[in-house]
Amino acid sequence: MSTVPGDRTWQDAGLVEPALTDLPEVPADDDRDTPAPDDPRPDLEGEADPADVAEQRAAVPEDERDDYA
């Protein structure tokens, strides 16, 4: 962050949107040849819905409470 007063300090603090000329140029992502992984299938028959499979893979936090009644 700039310590010298002026227009640059406002931009350094995020109070001014950067000009289009200040934005870095990002190269195009040309990974079309890279194959995408298949959906996870835990069942042998392949009948599970992908949304159900993803839900089953979600980590459930442990219940640390002592009152189970």
N, CA, C and O atoms as a Maestro MAE file, in Angstrom:
{
 s_m_m2io_version
 :::
 2.0.0
}

f_m_ct {
 s_m_title
 :::
 protein
 m_atom[276] {
  # First column is atom index #
  i_m_mmod_type
  r_m_x_coord
  r_m_y_coord
  r_m_z_coord
  i_m_residue_number
  s_m_chain_name
  s_m_pdb_residue_name
  s_m_pdb_atom_name
  i_m_atomic_number
  :::
  1 25 0.844 -1.170 0.000 1 A "MET " " N  " 7
  2 3 0.000 0.000 0.000 1 A "MET " " CA " 6
  3 2 0.892 1.237 0.000 1 A "MET " " C  " 6
  4 15 1.908 1.281 0.693 1 A "MET " " O  " 8
  5 25 0.506 2.226 -0.774 2 A "SER " " N  " 7
  6 3 1.297 3.451 -0.869 2 A "SER " " CA " 6
  7 2 1.151 4.288 0.386 2 A "SER " " C  " 6
  8 15 0.090 4.329 1.008 2 A "SER " " O  " 8
  9 25 2.227 4.949 0.743 3 A "THR " " N  " 7
  10 3 2.184 5.875 1.876 3 A "THR " " CA " 6
  11 2 2.217 7.314 1.401 3 A "THR " " C  " 6
  12 15 2.090 8.235 2.208 3 A "THR " " O  " 8
  13 25 2.386 7.523 0.104 4 A "VAL " " N  " 7
  14 3 2.415 8.861 -0.463 4 A "VAL " " CA " 6
  15 2 0.989 9.238 -0.856 4 A "VAL " " C  " 6
  16 15 0.332 8.462 -1.550 4 A "VAL " " O  " 8
  17 25 0.483 10.411 -0.436 5 A "PRO " " N  " 7
  18 3 -0.877 10.803 -0.800 5 A "PRO " " CA " 6
  19 2 -1.019 10.982 -2.305 5 A "PRO " " C  " 6
  20 15 -0.067 11.343 -2.996 5 A "PRO " " O  " 8
  21 25 -2.216 10.725 -2.795 6 A "GLY " " N  " 7
  22 3 -2.478 10.907 -4.213 6 A "GLY " " CA " 6
  23 2 -3.496 9.901 -4.717 6 A "GLY " " C  " 6
  24 15 -4.073 9.139 -3.942 6 A "GLY " " O  " 8
  25 25 -3.709 9.908 -6.032 7 A "ASP " " N  " 7
  26 3 -4.699 9.014 -6.638 7 A "ASP " " CA " 6
  27 2 -4.320 7.546 -6.471 7 A "ASP " " C  " 6
  28 15 -5.195 6.689 -6.345 7 A "ASP " " O  " 8
  29 25 -3.045 7.257 -6.470 8 A "ARG " " N  " 7
  30 3 -2.581 5.865 -6.387 8 A "ARG " " CA " 6
  31 2 -2.960 5.231 -5.038 8 A "ARG " " C  " 6
  32 15 -3.228 4.031 -4.977 8 A "ARG " " O  " 8
  33 25 -2.984 6.019 -3.970 9 A "THR " " N  " 7
  34 3 -3.330 5.468 -2.659 9 A "THR " " CA " 6
  35 2 -4.770 5.001 -2.627 9 A "THR " " C  " 6
  36 15 -5.077 3.998 -1.983 9 A "THR " " O  " 8
  37 25 -5.655 5.703 -3.305 10 A "TRP " " N  " 7
  38 3 -7.060 5.273 -3.355 10 A "TRP " " CA " 6
  39 2 -7.164 3.930 -4.071 10 A "TRP " " C  " 6
  40 15 -7.911 3.053 -3.638 10 A "TRP " " O  " 8
  41 25 -6.430 3.768 -5.151 11 A "GLN " " N  " 7
  42 3 -6.464 2.507 -5.895 11 A "GLN " " CA " 6
  43 2 -5.820 1.388 -5.088 11 A "GLN " " C  " 6
  44 15 -6.311 0.259 -5.103 11 A "GLN " " O  " 8
  45 25 -4.729 1.680 -4.382 12 A "ASP " " N  " 7
  46 3 -4.068 0.668 -3.557 12 A "ASP " " CA " 6
  47 2 -4.979 0.171 -2.443 12 A "ASP " " C  " 6
  48 15 -4.918 -0.998 -2.063 12 A "ASP " " O  " 8
  49 25 -5.816 1.047 -1.923 13 A "ALA " " N  " 7
  50 3 -6.734 0.673 -0.852 13 A "ALA " " CA " 6
  51 2 -7.979 -0.020 -1.388 13 A "ALA " " C  " 6
  52 15 -8.815 -0.465 -0.602 13 A "ALA " " O  " 8
  53 25 -8.122 -0.122 -2.707 14 A "GLY " " N  " 7
  54 3 -9.272 -0.799 -3.289 14 A "GLY " " CA " 6
  55 2 -10.498 0.078 -3.397 14 A "GLY " " C  " 6
  56 15 -11.605 -0.431 -3.570 14 A "GLY " " O  " 8
  57 25 -10.328 1.382 -3.298 15 A "LEU " " N  " 7
  58 3 -11.463 2.299 -3.353 15 A "LEU " " CA " 6
  59 2 -11.766 2.758 -4.769 15 A "LEU " " C  " 6
  60 15 -12.822 3.343 -5.011 15 A "LEU " " O  " 8
  61 25 -10.870 2.506 -5.704 16 A "VAL " " N  " 7
  62 3 -11.060 2.887 -7.094 16 A "VAL " " CA " 6
  63 2 -10.894 1.635 -7.943 16 A "VAL " " C  " 6
  64 15 -9.940 0.876 -7.771 16 A "VAL " " O  " 8
  65 25 -11.834 1.428 -8.864 17 A "GLU " " N  " 7
  66 3 -11.707 0.268 -9.752 17 A "GLU " " CA " 6
  67 2 -10.496 0.464 -10.662 17 A "GLU " " C  " 6
  68 15 -10.235 1.582 -11.107 17 A "GLU " " O  " 8
  69 25 -9.760 -0.600 -10.942 18 A "PRO " " N  " 7
  70 3 -8.591 -0.463 -11.814 18 A "PRO " " CA " 6
  71 2 -9.016 -0.165 -13.251 18 A "PRO " " C  " 6
  72 15 -10.058 -0.629 -13.713 18 A "PRO " " O  " 8
  73 25 -8.206 0.602 -13.934 19 A "ALA " " N  " 7
  74 3 -8.466 0.881 -15.340 19 A "ALA " " CA " 6
  75 2 -8.230 -0.389 -16.146 19 A "ALA " " C  " 6
  76 15 -7.488 -1.275 -15.722 19 A "ALA " " O  " 8
  77 25 -8.862 -0.470 -17.299 20 A "LEU " " N  " 7
  78 3 -8.709 -1.667 -18.130 20 A "LEU " " CA " 6
  79 2 -7.264 -1.877 -18.556 20 A "LEU " " C  " 6
  80 15 -6.860 -3.004 -18.839 20 A "LEU " " O  " 8
  81 25 -6.489 -0.812 -18.603 21 A "THR " " N  " 7
  82 3 -5.085 -0.952 -18.992 21 A "THR " " CA " 6
  83 2 -4.236 -1.501 -17.853 21 A "THR " " C  " 6
  84 15 -3.126 -1.978 -18.089 21 A "THR " " O  " 8
  85 25 -4.743 -1.442 -16.605 22 A "ASP " " N  " 7
  86 3 -3.994 -1.939 -15.451 22 A "ASP " " CA " 6
  87 2 -4.194 -3.429 -15.207 22 A "ASP " " C  " 6
  88 15 -3.450 -4.032 -14.433 22 A "ASP " " O  " 8
  89 25 -5.181 -4.025 -15.851 23 A "LEU " " N  " 7
  90 3 -5.482 -5.430 -15.611 23 A "LEU " " CA " 6
  91 2 -4.453 -6.328 -16.295 23 A "LEU " " C  " 6
  92 15 -4.066 -6.061 -17.433 23 A "LEU " " O  " 8
  93 25 -4.010 -7.377 -15.627 24 A "PRO " " N  " 7
  94 3 -3.050 -8.288 -16.264 24 A "PRO " " CA " 6
  95 2 -3.734 -9.107 -17.354 24 A "PRO " " C  " 6
  96 15 -4.911 -9.452 -17.248 24 A "PRO " " O  " 8
  97 25 -2.989 -9.404 -18.379 25 A "GLU " " N  " 7
  98 3 -3.538 -10.203 -19.470 25 A "GLU " " CA " 6
  99 2 -3.383 -11.683 -19.122 25 A "GLU " " C  " 6
  100 15 -2.284 -12.153 -18.829 25 A "GLU " " O  " 8
  101 25 -4.491 -12.399 -19.158 26 A "VAL " " N  " 7
  102 3 -4.503 -13.814 -18.799 26 A "VAL " " CA " 6
  103 2 -4.555 -14.634 -20.084 26 A "VAL " " C  " 6
  104 15 -5.432 -14.411 -20.918 26 A "VAL " " O  " 8
  105 25 -3.634 -15.575 -20.258 27 A "PRO " " N  " 7
  106 3 -3.664 -16.393 -21.474 27 A "PRO " " CA " 6
  107 2 -4.890 -17.304 -21.484 27 A "PRO " " C  " 6
  108 15 -5.389 -17.719 -20.438 27 A "PRO " " O  " 8
  109 25 -5.353 -17.597 -22.678 28 A "ALA " " N  " 7
  110 3 -6.525 -18.463 -22.831 28 A "ALA " " CA " 6
  111 2 -6.201 -19.875 -22.363 28 A "ALA " " C  " 6
  112 15 -5.092 -20.369 -22.564 28 A "ALA " " O  " 8
  113 25 -7.172 -20.509 -21.743 29 A "ASP " " N  " 7
  114 3 -7.008 -21.875 -21.252 29 A "ASP " " CA " 6
  115 2 -7.395 -22.833 -22.375 29 A "ASP " " C  " 6
  116 15 -8.573 -22.980 -22.698 29 A "ASP " " O  " 8
  117 25 -6.403 -23.477 -22.958 30 A "ASP " " N  " 7
  118 3 -6.658 -24.361 -24.096 30 A "ASP " " CA " 6
  119 2 -6.467 -25.821 -23.708 30 A "ASP " " C  " 6
  120 15 -5.701 -26.535 -24.355 30 A "ASP " " O  " 8
  121 25 -7.141 -26.269 -22.678 31 A "ASP " " N  " 7
  122 3 -7.028 -27.652 -22.225 31 A "ASP " " CA " 6
  123 2 -8.199 -28.492 -22.723 31 A "ASP " " C  " 6
  124 15 -8.767 -29.279 -21.967 31 A "ASP " " O  " 8
  125 25 -8.550 -28.330 -23.957 32 A "ARG " " N  " 7
  126 3 -9.673 -29.103 -24.502 32 A "ARG " " CA " 6
  127 2 -9.304 -30.572 -24.694 32 A "ARG " " C  " 6
  128 15 -10.175 -31.442 -24.722 32 A "ARG " " O  " 8
  129 25 -8.007 -30.839 -24.826 33 A "ASP " " N  " 7
  130 3 -7.573 -32.219 -25.040 33 A "ASP " " CA " 6
  131 2 -7.509 -33.011 -23.741 33 A "ASP " " C  " 6
  132 15 -7.428 -34.239 -23.771 33 A "ASP " " O  " 8
  133 25 -7.545 -32.330 -22.607 34 A "THR " " N  " 7
  134 3 -7.485 -33.005 -21.317 34 A "THR " " CA " 6
  135 2 -8.844 -33.620 -21.014 34 A "THR " " C  " 6
  136 15 -9.841 -32.901 -20.950 34 A "THR " " O  " 8
  137 25 -8.906 -34.933 -20.825 35 A "PRO " " N  " 7
  138 3 -10.200 -35.560 -20.560 35 A "PRO " " CA " 6
  139 2 -10.713 -35.222 -19.165 35 A "PRO " " C  " 6
  140 15 -9.938 -35.096 -18.217 35 A "PRO " " O  " 8
  141 25 -12.020 -35.080 -19.057 36 A "ALA " " N  " 7
  142 3 -12.647 -34.818 -17.760 36 A "ALA " " CA " 6
  143 2 -12.901 -36.153 -17.064 36 A "ALA " " C  " 6
  144 15 -13.249 -37.131 -17.725 36 A "ALA " " O  " 8
  145 25 -12.735 -36.211 -15.745 37 A "PRO " " N  " 7
  146 3 -12.986 -37.469 -15.036 37 A "PRO " " CA " 6
  147 2 -14.475 -37.815 -15.036 37 A "PRO " " C  " 6
  148 15 -15.334 -36.934 -15.074 37 A "PRO " " O  " 8
  149 25 -14.757 -39.095 -14.994 38 A "ASP " " N  " 7
  150 3 -16.140 -39.549 -14.944 38 A "ASP " " CA " 6
  151 2 -16.740 -39.260 -13.579 38 A "ASP " " C  " 6
  152 15 -16.020 -39.018 -12.610 38 A "ASP " " O  " 8
  153 25 -18.066 -39.288 -13.513 39 A "ASP " " N  " 7
  154 3 -18.748 -39.121 -12.233 39 A "ASP " " CA " 6
  155 2 -18.433 -40.309 -11.339 39 A "ASP " " C  " 6
  156 15 -18.290 -41.426 -11.837 39 A "ASP " " O  " 8
  157 25 -18.321 -40.099 -10.027 40 A "PRO " " N  " 7
  158 3 -18.042 -41.222 -9.127 40 A "PRO " " CA " 6
  159 2 -19.214 -42.188 -9.082 40 A "PRO " " C  " 6
  160 15 -20.369 -41.764 -9.030 40 A "PRO " " O  " 8
  161 25 -18.927 -43.480 -9.100 41 A "ARG " " N  " 7
  162 3 -19.956 -44.518 -9.070 41 A "ARG " " CA " 6
  163 2 -19.583 -45.564 -8.031 41 A "ARG " " C  " 6
  164 15 -18.792 -46.458 -8.333 41 A "ARG " " O  " 8
  165 25 -20.124 -45.485 -6.812 42 A "PRO " " N  " 7
  166 3 -19.782 -46.483 -5.805 42 A "PRO " " CA " 6
  167 2 -20.509 -47.806 -5.996 42 A "PRO " " C  " 6
  168 15 -20.081 -48.828 -5.460 42 A "PRO " " O  " 8
  169 25 -21.599 -47.801 -6.749 43 A "ASP " " N  " 7
  170 3 -22.343 -49.049 -6.927 43 A "ASP " " CA " 6
  171 2 -21.823 -49.806 -8.143 43 A "ASP " " C  " 6
  172 15 -21.342 -49.197 -9.098 43 A "ASP " " O  " 8
  173 25 -21.918 -51.105 -8.110 44 A "LEU " " N  " 7
  174 3 -21.380 -51.938 -9.187 44 A "LEU " " CA " 6
  175 2 -22.257 -51.925 -10.427 44 A "LEU " " C  " 6
  176 15 -21.764 -52.131 -11.536 44 A "LEU " " O  " 8
  177 25 -23.551 -51.685 -10.254 45 A "GLU " " N  " 7
  178 3 -24.461 -51.707 -11.397 45 A "GLU " " CA " 6
  179 2 -24.501 -50.372 -12.141 45 A "GLU " " C  " 6
  180 15 -25.005 -50.314 -13.262 45 A "GLU " " O  " 8
  181 25 -23.982 -49.305 -11.541 46 A "GLY " " N  " 7
  182 3 -24.011 -47.999 -12.190 46 A "GLY " " CA " 6
  183 2 -25.372 -47.350 -12.154 46 A "GLY " " C  " 6
  184 15 -25.701 -46.563 -13.042 46 A "GLY " " O  " 8
  185 25 -26.180 -47.661 -11.144 47 A "GLU " " N  " 7
  186 3 -27.539 -47.131 -11.070 47 A "GLU " " CA " 6
  187 2 -27.666 -45.937 -10.131 47 A "GLU " " C  " 6
  188 15 -28.742 -45.344 -10.054 47 A "GLU " " O  " 8
  189 25 -26.624 -45.568 -9.425 48 A "ALA " " N  " 7
  190 3 -26.712 -44.464 -8.474 48 A "ALA " " CA " 6
  191 2 -26.763 -43.132 -9.210 48 A "ALA " " C  " 6
  192 15 -26.089 -42.942 -10.223 48 A "ALA " " O  " 8
  193 25 -27.566 -42.219 -8.692 49 A "ASP " " N  " 7
  194 3 -27.659 -40.882 -9.242 49 A "ASP " " CA " 6
  195 2 -26.393 -40.107 -8.836 49 A "ASP " " C  " 6
  196 15 -26.007 -40.165 -7.669 49 A "ASP " " O  " 8
  197 25 -25.738 -39.386 -9.754 50 A "PRO " " N  " 7
  198 3 -24.505 -38.667 -9.396 50 A "PRO " " CA " 6
  199 2 -24.685 -37.706 -8.221 50 A "PRO " " C  " 6
  200 15 -23.763 -37.536 -7.424 50 A "PRO " " O  " 8
  201 25 -25.851 -37.078 -8.101 51 A "ALA " " N  " 7
  202 3 -26.080 -36.164 -6.975 51 A "ALA " " CA " 6
  203 2 -26.096 -36.930 -5.655 51 A "ALA " " C  " 6
  204 15 -25.582 -36.437 -4.651 51 A "ALA " " O  " 8
  205 25 -26.677 -38.123 -5.644 52 A "ASP " " N  " 7
  206 3 -26.694 -38.931 -4.426 52 A "ASP " " CA " 6
  207 2 -25.287 -39.386 -4.056 52 A "ASP " " C  " 6
  208 15 -24.933 -39.428 -2.877 52 A "ASP " " O  " 8
  209 25 -24.503 -39.721 -5.045 53 A "VAL " " N  " 7
  210 3 -23.132 -40.167 -4.792 53 A "VAL " " CA " 6
  211 2 -22.326 -39.027 -4.182 53 A "VAL " " C  " 6
  212 15 -21.580 -39.234 -3.225 53 A "VAL " " O  " 8
  213 25 -22.474 -37.825 -4.732 54 A "ALA " " N  " 7
  214 3 -21.747 -36.675 -4.200 54 A "ALA " " CA " 6
  215 2 -22.192 -36.367 -2.780 54 A "ALA " " C  " 6
  216 15 -21.373 -36.001 -1.938 54 A "ALA " " O  " 8
  217 25 -23.491 -36.514 -2.505 55 A "GLU " " N  " 7
  218 3 -24.005 -36.259 -1.159 55 A "GLU " " CA " 6
  219 2 -23.457 -37.278 -0.170 55 A "GLU " " C  " 6
  220 15 -23.162 -36.928 0.972 55 A "GLU " " O  " 8
  221 25 -23.317 -38.520 -0.586 56 A "GLN " " N  " 7
  222 3 -22.807 -39.557 0.298 56 A "GLN " " CA " 6
  223 2 -21.322 -39.359 0.588 56 A "GLN " " C  " 6
  224 15 -20.840 -39.778 1.640 56 A "GLN " " O  " 8
  225 25 -20.595 -38.730 -0.326 57 A "ARG " " N  " 7
  226 3 -19.166 -38.516 -0.133 57 A "ARG " " CA " 6
  227 2 -18.876 -37.324 0.765 57 A "ARG " " C  " 6
  228 15 -17.742 -37.150 1.210 57 A "ARG " " O  " 8
  229 25 -19.891 -36.493 1.041 58 A "ALA " " N  " 7
  230 3 -19.678 -35.301 1.865 58 A "ALA " " CA " 6
  231 2 -19.329 -35.707 3.294 58 A "ALA " " C  " 6
  232 15 -19.947 -36.607 3.865 58 A "ALA " " O  " 8
  233 25 -18.347 -35.042 3.853 59 A "ALA " " N  " 7
  234 3 -17.934 -35.334 5.228 59 A "ALA " " CA " 6
  235 2 -18.946 -34.741 6.203 59 A "ALA " " C  " 6
  236 15 -19.341 -33.583 6.073 59 A "ALA " " O  " 8
  237 25 -19.355 -35.536 7.168 60 A "VAL " " N  " 7
  238 3 -20.306 -35.098 8.184 60 A "VAL " " CA " 6
  239 2 -19.529 -34.866 9.472 60 A "VAL " " C  " 6
  240 15 -18.822 -35.759 9.939 60 A "VAL " " O  " 8
  241 25 -19.654 -33.675 10.050 61 A "PRO " " N  " 7
  242 3 -18.913 -33.426 11.289 61 A "PRO " " CA " 6
  243 2 -19.460 -34.277 12.427 61 A "PRO " " C  " 6
  244 15 -20.653 -34.576 12.485 61 A "PRO " " O  " 8
  245 25 -18.558 -34.661 13.333 62 A "GLU " " N  " 7
  246 3 -18.950 -35.494 14.456 62 A "GLU " " CA " 6
  247 2 -19.748 -34.680 15.461 62 A "GLU " " C  " 6
  248 15 -19.450 -33.509 15.698 62 A "GLU " " O  " 8
  249 25 -20.766 -35.303 16.052 63 A "ASP " " N  " 7
  250 3 -21.584 -34.644 17.059 63 A "ASP " " CA " 6
  251 2 -20.875 -34.766 18.398 63 A "ASP " " C  " 6
  252 15 -20.754 -35.864 18.943 63 A "ASP " " O  " 8
  253 25 -20.411 -33.650 18.926 64 A "GLU " " N  " 7
  254 3 -19.636 -33.671 20.160 64 A "GLU " " CA " 6
  255 2 -20.498 -33.462 21.400 64 A "GLU " " C  " 6
  256 15 -19.974 -33.397 22.512 64 A "GLU " " O  " 8
  257 25 -21.792 -33.359 21.225 65 A "ARG " " N  " 7
  258 3 -22.661 -33.169 22.387 65 A "ARG " " CA " 6
  259 2 -22.816 -34.482 23.144 65 A "ARG " " C  " 6
  260 15 -22.712 -35.562 22.563 65 A "ARG " " O  " 8
  261 25 -23.064 -34.376 24.444 66 A "ASP " " N  " 7
  262 3 -23.246 -35.559 25.285 66 A "ASP " " CA " 6
  263 2 -24.711 -35.923 25.464 66 A "ASP " " C  " 6
  264 15 -25.013 -37.009 25.960 66 A "ASP " " O  " 8
  265 25 -25.624 -35.050 25.077 67 A "ASP " " N  " 7
  266 3 -27.046 -35.338 25.282 67 A "ASP " " CA " 6
  267 2 -27.622 -36.054 24.055 67 A "ASP " " C  " 6
  268 15 -27.933 -35.418 23.048 67 A "ASP " " O  " 8
  269 25 -27.756 -37.342 24.146 68 A "TYR " " N  " 7
  270 3 -28.281 -38.154 23.049 68 A "TYR " " CA " 6
  271 2 -29.731 -38.528 23.273 68 A "TYR " " C  " 6
  272 15 -30.272 -39.324 22.505 68 A "TYR " " O  " 8
  273 25 -30.369 -38.002 24.269 69 A "ALA " " N  " 7
  274 3 -31.742 -38.363 24.596 69 A "ALA " " CA " 6
  275 2 -32.737 -37.554 23.838 69 A "ALA " " C  " 6
  276 15 -33.942 -37.742 24.005 69 A "ALA " " O  " 8
  :::
 }
 m_bond[275] {
  # First column is bond index #
  i_m_from
  i_m_to
  i_m_order
  :::
  1 1 2 1
  2 2 3 1
  3 3 4 2
  4 3 5 1
  5 5 6 1
  6 6 7 1
  7 7 8 2
  8 7 9 1
  9 9 10 1
  10 10 11 1
  11 11 12 2
  12 11 13 1
  13 13 14 1
  14 14 15 1
  15 15 16 2
  16 15 17 1
  17 17 18 1
  18 18 19 1
  19 19 20 2
  20 19 21 1
  21 21 22 1
  22 22 23 1
  23 23 24 2
  24 23 25 1
  25 25 26 1
  26 26 27 1
  27 27 28 2
  28 27 29 1
  29 29 30 1
  30 30 31 1
  31 31 32 2
  32 31 33 1
  33 33 34 1
  34 34 35 1
  35 35 36 2
  36 35 37 1
  37 37 38 1
  38 38 39 1
  39 39 40 2
  40 39 41 1
  41 41 42 1
  42 42 43 1
  43 43 44 2
  44 43 45 1
  45 45 46 1
  46 46 47 1
  47 47 48 2
  48 47 49 1
  49 49 50 1
  50 50 51 1
  51 51 52 2
  52 51 53 1
  53 53 54 1
  54 54 55 1
  55 55 56 2
  56 55 57 1
  57 57 58 1
  58 58 59 1
  59 59 60 2
  60 59 61 1
  61 61 62 1
  62 62 63 1
  63 63 64 2
  64 63 65 1
  65 65 66 1
  66 66 67 1
  67 67 68 2
  68 67 69 1
  69 69 70 1
  70 70 71 1
  71 71 72 2
  72 71 73 1
  73 73 74 1
  74 74 75 1
  75 75 76 2
  76 75 77 1
  77 77 78 1
  78 78 79 1
  79 79 80 2
  80 79 81 1
  81 81 82 1
  82 82 83 1
  83 83 84 2
  84 83 85 1
  85 85 86 1
  86 86 87 1
  87 87 88 2
  88 87 89 1
  89 89 90 1
  90 90 91 1
  91 91 92 2
  92 91 93 1
  93 93 94 1
  94 94 95 1
  95 95 96 2
  96 95 97 1
  97 97 98 1
  98 98 99 1
  99 99 100 2
  100 99 101 1
  101 101 102 1
  102 102 103 1
  103 103 104 2
  104 103 105 1
  105 105 106 1
  106 106 107 1
  107 107 108 2
  108 107 109 1
  109 109 110 1
  110 110 111 1
  111 111 112 2
  112 111 113 1
  113 113 114 1
  114 114 115 1
  115 115 116 2
  116 115 117 1
  117 117 118 1
  118 118 119 1
  119 119 120 2
  120 119 121 1
  121 121 122 1
  122 122 123 1
  123 123 124 2
  124 123 125 1
  125 125 126 1
  126 126 127 1
  127 127 128 2
  128 127 129 1
  129 129 130 1
  130 130 131 1
  131 131 132 2
  132 131 133 1
  133 133 134 1
  134 134 135 1
  135 135 136 2
  136 135 137 1
  137 137 138 1
  138 138 139 1
  139 139 140 2
  140 139 141 1
  141 141 142 1
  142 142 143 1
  143 143 144 2
  144 143 145 1
  145 145 146 1
  146 146 147 1
  147 147 148 2
  148 147 149 1
  149 149 150 1
  150 150 151 1
  151 151 152 2
  152 151 153 1
  153 153 154 1
  154 154 155 1
  155 155 156 2
  156 155 157 1
  157 157 158 1
  158 158 159 1
  159 159 160 2
  160 159 161 1
  161 161 162 1
  162 162 163 1
  163 163 164 2
  164 163 165 1
  165 165 166 1
  166 166 167 1
  167 167 168 2
  168 167 169 1
  169 169 170 1
  170 170 171 1
  171 171 172 2
  172 171 173 1
  173 173 174 1
  174 174 175 1
  175 175 176 2
  176 175 177 1
  177 177 178 1
  178 178 179 1
  179 179 180 2
  180 179 181 1
  181 181 182 1
  182 182 183 1
  183 183 184 2
  184 183 185 1
  185 185 186 1
  186 186 187 1
  187 187 188 2
  188 187 189 1
  189 189 190 1
  190 190 191 1
  191 191 192 2
  192 191 193 1
  193 193 194 1
  194 194 195 1
  195 195 196 2
  196 195 197 1
  197 197 198 1
  198 198 199 1
  199 199 200 2
  200 199 201 1
  201 201 202 1
  202 202 203 1
  203 203 204 2
  204 203 205 1
  205 205 206 1
  206 206 207 1
  207 207 208 2
  208 207 209 1
  209 209 210 1
  210 210 211 1
  211 211 212 2
  212 211 213 1
  213 213 214 1
  214 214 215 1
  215 215 216 2
  216 215 217 1
  217 217 218 1
  218 218 219 1
  219 219 220 2
  220 219 221 1
  221 221 222 1
  222 222 223 1
  223 223 224 2
  224 223 225 1
  225 225 226 1
  226 226 227 1
  227 227 228 2
  228 227 229 1
  229 229 230 1
  230 230 231 1
  231 231 232 2
  232 231 233 1
  233 233 234 1
  234 234 235 1
  235 235 236 2
  236 235 237 1
  237 237 238 1
  238 238 239 1
  239 239 240 2
  240 239 241 1
  241 241 242 1
  242 242 243 1
  243 243 244 2
  244 243 245 1
  245 245 246 1
  246 246 247 1
  247 247 248 2
  248 247 249 1
  249 249 250 1
  250 250 251 1
  251 251 252 2
  252 251 253 1
  253 253 254 1
  254 254 255 1
  255 255 256 2
  256 255 257 1
  257 257 258 1
  258 258 259 1
  259 259 260 2
  260 259 261 1
  261 261 262 1
  262 262 263 1
  263 263 264 2
  264 263 265 1
  265 265 266 1
  266 266 267 1
  267 267 268 2
  268 267 269 1
  269 269 270 1
  270 270 271 1
  271 271 272 2
  272 271 273 1
  273 273 274 1
  274 274 275 1
  275 275 276 2
  :::
 }
}
